[in-house]
Each structure stands twice: as C-alpha cells, then as structure tokens.
Amino acid sequence: MSQAKDQLLSLLAQKSFRLGDFKLSSGGTSDYYIDCRTTTLDAQGARLSGEVFLEEIQAQGWKAEAIGGLTMGADPIVVAASVAASHAGRRCTDS
C-alpha cells in the first residue's frame, strides 16, 4: 500500500467516520456513519485523494481520457486527480 493511501485511510478514519445512532435517508438506522466529503473537501484530503486515484488509474493501466462521477461527491475527487496528474507532469492519458 502506498504512503498516500495509508495517509488517506487515516484521514478518512479521523474526519469521515463517526460512531453513534444515525437515522438514514432511507428511514433505517445505523450505529456508524461515513461521510467522505469531509475528507475530500479538506485540503490535505483532496491532495491525497487525487494522488491515490491517479496511482490507481496508472496501476490498472487505464488510459483515462476523462474522470467523472455523480456531482457533489465526485467533483472534489475529479478535480484532485486532475491536479495530481498535472503536478506529476502528465495528463491521465500519459504512461
């Protein structure tokens, strides 16, 4: 596991994971809640998310021409992965 992935998992556990009694939008209940947005919208979390997503894209050998997902949750991850690719001196399609 990469150092960035380890750091991201630690930050997710710290910022996004909560124990307690939660009423879900489905009407059900849960004794834990995970909201990754609190991590992906954090400056360090965004940087790490971008690095980890870029690492995974490259590890899979994908020649990504675009990154996307449902708006709100995916938007910060898409931007972070694009920024990480740029900082690495490449686009997602570079090998």
Backbone bond lengths (Angstrom), bond angles and torsions (degrees), N, CA, C in turn:
res aa  C-N    CA-C-N  psi(-1)  N-CA   C-N-CA  omega(-1)  CA-C   N-CA-C  phi
1 M - - - 1.450 - - 1.529 108.14 -
2 S 1.322 116.41 137.70 1.454 120.70 -177.69 1.528 111.02 -73.55
3 Q 1.312 114.86 159.98 1.462 120.26 178.13 1.526 110.31 -62.53
4 A 1.340 117.42 -40.17 1.463 120.60 179.20 1.528 110.53 -62.52
5 K 1.339 117.14 -40.62 1.466 120.83 -179.93 1.536 110.33 -65.76
6 D 1.327 116.90 -42.75 1.466 120.58 176.69 1.522 111.29 -59.53
7 Q 1.328 116.27 -44.87 1.469 120.83 -179.58 1.520 111.26 -65.75
8 L 1.344 116.57 -39.49 1.462 120.15 179.06 1.520 110.87 -65.18
9 L 1.326 117.66 -44.29 1.466 120.48 178.17 1.529 111.21 -60.30
10 S 1.313 116.90 -40.65 1.460 121.08 178.21 1.529 110.84 -63.88
11 L 1.326 116.20 -43.77 1.464 120.41 179.57 1.526 111.14 -66.81
12 L 1.335 117.46 -39.10 1.469 120.89 175.77 1.525 110.87 -60.12
13 A 1.326 116.62 -44.13 1.467 120.62 179.47 1.532 110.53 -63.01
14 Q 1.317 116.06 -38.52 1.463 121.49 -177.44 1.529 112.37 -74.99
15 K 1.315 118.14 -44.75 1.459 121.98 -170.96 1.536 114.40 -99.03
16 S 1.322 117.89 -27.82 1.464 119.74 -168.65 1.525 115.34 -111.61
17 F 1.304 118.72 -17.64 1.466 122.31 -176.05 1.518 110.21 -99.21
18 R 1.327 116.68 128.80 1.468 121.60 179.79 1.522 109.99 -132.76
19 L 1.324 115.41 139.59 1.458 122.28 172.14 1.517 108.38 -101.98
20 G 1.322 116.81 146.42 1.462 121.84 179.92 1.515 109.50 154.88
21 D 1.320 116.03 -160.85 1.462 121.78 176.92 1.529 107.59 -109.46
22 F 1.322 115.93 117.08 1.457 120.69 -175.48 1.524 110.26 -124.23
23 K 1.333 115.11 134.58 1.464 121.31 173.76 1.519 106.39 -93.44
24 L 1.314 116.26 123.49 1.450 122.23 -177.41 1.519 111.23 -88.29
25 S 1.332 116.23 157.67 1.467 119.91 -179.84 1.532 111.56 -61.77
26 S 1.317 117.50 -22.52 1.468 121.60 177.27 1.525 111.85 -73.08
27 G 1.339 115.13 -12.61 1.463 119.88 -176.77 1.518 111.96 100.85
28 G 1.323 116.97 -16.22 1.459 121.16 178.12 1.522 111.33 -76.80
29 T 1.312 115.48 -179.93 1.455 120.73 177.52 1.529 109.62 -126.63
30 S 1.312 115.36 160.61 1.458 121.25 178.59 1.517 108.67 -147.29
31 D 1.327 116.19 151.87 1.465 119.58 177.14 1.530 111.71 -94.99
32 Y 1.335 116.25 5.68 1.463 120.39 172.23 1.520 109.34 -146.64
33 Y 1.323 115.67 160.33 1.458 121.62 -179.48 1.517 108.41 -145.31
34 I 1.322 116.41 136.14 1.456 121.70 178.49 1.524 107.92 -123.42
35 D 1.322 116.34 121.04 1.466 122.37 177.04 1.519 107.70 -124.05
36 C 1.321 116.53 93.46 1.465 121.46 -175.43 1.522 112.77 -66.00
37 R 1.321 117.67 -18.58 1.469 119.79 179.59 1.514 112.20 -59.74
38 T 1.332 117.80 -32.12 1.463 119.19 179.42 1.527 111.39 -67.16
39 T 1.310 117.13 -20.49 1.463 121.40 175.35 1.523 110.90 -92.29
40 T 1.324 118.17 -47.52 1.464 120.06 -176.11 1.522 112.69 -69.23
41 L 1.326 118.13 -21.47 1.457 121.22 177.28 1.529 112.68 -92.11
42 D 1.319 117.48 -3.20 1.460 124.00 174.13 1.535 107.80 -83.27
43 A 1.322 119.07 143.15 1.471 121.77 -176.40 1.534 111.77 -56.96
44 Q 1.317 117.26 -50.11 1.467 120.02 179.82 1.529 110.59 -67.37
45 G 1.325 117.42 -40.15 1.456 121.16 178.65 1.519 111.83 -63.31
46 A 1.336 116.70 -39.30 1.461 120.37 177.73 1.519 110.60 -63.75
47 R 1.328 116.76 -45.06 1.462 120.67 179.73 1.520 110.70 -60.43
48 L 1.319 116.29 -47.43 1.465 120.77 -179.15 1.530 111.70 -66.07
49 S 1.331 117.25 -40.13 1.469 120.88 177.62 1.519 110.36 -59.55
50 G 1.316 116.04 -44.92 1.456 120.17 178.98 1.513 112.00 -61.48
51 E 1.324 116.68 -45.41 1.461 120.60 179.71 1.524 111.29 -62.62
52 V 1.319 116.90 -44.73 1.464 121.00 -177.52 1.524 110.77 -67.19
53 F 1.330 117.82 -42.83 1.462 119.92 178.66 1.524 110.64 -64.88
54 L 1.327 118.19 -41.85 1.459 120.95 177.87 1.527 110.81 -63.37
55 E 1.330 117.17 -42.76 1.471 120.82 176.90 1.531 110.90 -57.99
56 E 1.333 116.61 -43.28 1.460 120.47 -178.11 1.527 111.38 -68.32
57 I 1.319 116.77 -41.15 1.470 120.42 177.03 1.522 109.77 -58.32
58 Q 1.318 116.34 -45.13 1.463 120.92 -178.91 1.527 111.22 -70.43
59 A 1.327 118.00 -39.53 1.465 121.85 -179.82 1.531 111.02 -63.76
60 Q 1.327 116.76 -33.83 1.460 121.44 179.44 1.528 111.59 -77.84
61 G 1.340 116.19 -12.31 1.458 120.22 -178.34 1.520 113.23 74.79
62 W 1.329 115.90 18.02 1.460 119.97 -179.77 1.519 109.61 -73.20
63 K 1.286 116.41 143.85 1.463 123.27 174.77 1.522 107.44 -105.44
64 A 1.320 115.18 68.54 1.466 121.32 -174.40 1.517 111.20 -63.16
65 E 1.304 115.35 132.53 1.453 121.72 174.19 1.521 110.31 -105.12
66 A 1.328 115.81 -14.49 1.456 121.16 179.74 1.525 108.35 -158.57
67 I 1.318 114.96 156.23 1.465 121.94 175.52 1.519 105.85 -129.98
68 G 1.321 117.64 136.69 1.447 119.36 -179.88 1.507 111.66 -160.28
69 G 1.290 115.55 177.77 1.448 122.54 179.18 1.512 108.83 176.87
70 L 1.308 115.95 -174.22 1.462 120.01 178.66 1.526 109.29 -64.11
71 T 1.307 116.17 137.43 1.460 119.88 -177.99 1.523 110.45 -62.68
72 M 1.270 117.00 158.85 1.466 128.65 -174.43 1.524 110.84 81.46
73 G 1.303 119.29 -68.11 1.458 120.29 -178.39 1.510 113.07 -71.25
74 A 1.317 117.00 -40.83 1.471 120.71 -175.61 1.519 112.75 -86.11
75 D 1.316 118.50 -25.99 1.469 120.57 -175.09 1.523 113.34 -52.18
76 P 1.342 119.62 -51.12 1.466 117.88 -178.96 1.525 113.00 -66.31
77 I 1.329 117.78 -29.59 1.466 120.96 179.27 1.524 110.01 -71.81
78 V 1.327 116.92 -41.69 1.461 121.31 178.83 1.526 110.11 -61.62
79 V 1.323 116.90 -47.48 1.463 120.42 179.36 1.526 110.33 -62.82
80 A 1.318 117.40 -43.50 1.467 120.71 -178.47 1.523 111.57 -64.24
81 A 1.325 118.32 -40.33 1.467 121.20 178.40 1.521 110.49 -65.97
82 S 1.316 117.21 -38.76 1.461 120.75 177.62 1.527 111.33 -65.60
83 V 1.327 116.88 -42.25 1.462 121.12 177.94 1.527 110.31 -65.06
84 A 1.338 117.40 -42.21 1.465 120.71 178.71 1.522 110.73 -61.77
85 A 1.321 117.30 -40.30 1.467 120.69 177.67 1.518 110.35 -63.52
86 S 1.312 116.64 -42.77 1.460 120.98 179.50 1.528 111.23 -63.85
87 H 1.307 117.14 -43.19 1.476 121.37 178.59 1.518 111.71 -65.08
88 A 1.328 116.28 -28.33 1.463 120.76 177.86 1.537 110.66 -82.35
89 G 1.333 116.49 0.34 1.451 120.43 177.88 1.511 114.08 78.49
90 R 1.324 116.95 24.57 1.465 119.31 -179.10 1.501 110.89 -148.05
91 R 1.291 114.10 164.67 1.458 121.67 168.63 1.513 105.77 -95.62
92 C 1.283 117.56 165.88 1.468 120.89 -179.12 1.520 111.75 -60.78
93 T 1.329 118.73 -21.83 1.457 121.08 -178.49 1.526 112.86 -84.16
94 D 1.347 117.65 -10.82 1.467 120.54 179.46 1.526 109.66 -73.98
95 S 1.325 117.23 152.12 1.462 119.82 178.75 1.504 110.52 -103.18
